[in-house]
Amino acid sequence: MPPAPTARLEARLPTDVHAMLKRAAELQGRSLTDFVVSAAHEAARRIIAETEIVRLSVEDQKRFADALLNPPEANAALRRAMALHAKNVEVR
């Protein structure tokens, strides 16, 4: 299998931060690069998940499912919005 494509990342950081990262990498028996890439990857994954994944309580999940299965009748404001949308948006 061919190796995965890579990209380069360079960063300038204070010497005390560099020393701390290097020490943490040593404690885990990893290279500084491996430690930094792994830590940054995990932080990015966590931030993306926190931003993109909606978490609902069990009660809110039930309400959401009920609203999907039994939607309320469109009120006047929604009917106006739908008409405005149909007038202004071209559907392809």
C-alpha positions in Angstrom: 0.0 0.0 0.0 1.4 3.4 -0.9 2.1 5.8 2.0 -0.5 8.4 2.7 0.1 11.9 1.3 1.5 14.3 3.9 1.6 18.0 4.4 4.1 20.1 6.3 3.3 22.3 9.3 5.8 24.6 10.9 5.3 26.6 14.1 7.4 29.0 16.2 6.8 28.7 19.9 8.3 29.9 23.1 11.2 27.8 24.4 9.3 26.9 27.6 6.4 25.5 25.6 8.8 23.5 23.4 10.5 22.1 26.5 7.2 21.1 28.0 6.1 19.4 24.7 9.4 17.6 24.4 9.2 16.4 28.1 5.7 15.1 27.6 6.7 13.3 24.4 9.7 11.7 26.3 7.4 10.6 29.1 5.2 8.7 26.5 8.2 7.4 24.7 7.3 9.2 21.5 9.0 11.6 19.2 8.2 15.3 19.6 6.6 15.3 16.1 4.5 12.2 16.8 3.4 13.7 20.2 2.4 17.1 18.7 0.7 15.7 15.7 -1.3 13.2 17.8 -2.3 15.9 20.4 -3.3 18.4 17.7 -5.2 15.7 15.8 -7.2 14.7 19.0 -7.9 18.3 19.9 -9.1 19.0 16.4 -11.3 15.9 16.4 -12.8 16.9 19.7 -13.5 20.5 18.7 -15.1 19.4 15.4 -17.3 16.8 17.2 -18.3 19.4 19.9 -19.3 21.8 17.1 -20.9 19.5 14.6 -22.6 16.9 16.7 -25.9 17.8 18.4 -26.4 16.0 21.7 -29.9 15.8 23.1 -31.3 14.5 26.4 -33.5 11.5 26.1 -36.6 13.7 26.6 -35.4 16.1 23.8 -34.7 13.1 21.6 -38.3 12.0 22.1 -39.7 15.5 21.4 -37.6 15.8 18.2 -38.7 12.3 16.9 -42.3 13.2 17.7 -42.0 16.5 15.8 -40.6 14.6 12.8 -43.3 11.9 12.9 -46.2 14.2 13.8 -45.3 17.7 12.4 -47.6 20.5 13.5 -49.8 22.3 10.9 -48.1 25.2 9.2 -49.1 28.5 10.7 -49.6 31.8 8.8 -45.9 32.9 9.3 -44.6 29.5 7.9 -47.0 29.7 4.9 -45.8 33.2 4.1 -42.2 32.1 4.4 -42.8 29.1 2.1 -44.5 31.3 -0.5 -41.6 33.8 -0.3 -39.1 31.0 -0.7 -40.9 29.6 -3.7 -41.0 33.0 -5.3 -37.3 33.8 -4.7 -35.5 30.5 -4.9 -34.9 28.7 -8.1 -35.2 24.9 -7.6 -33.0 22.9 -10.1 
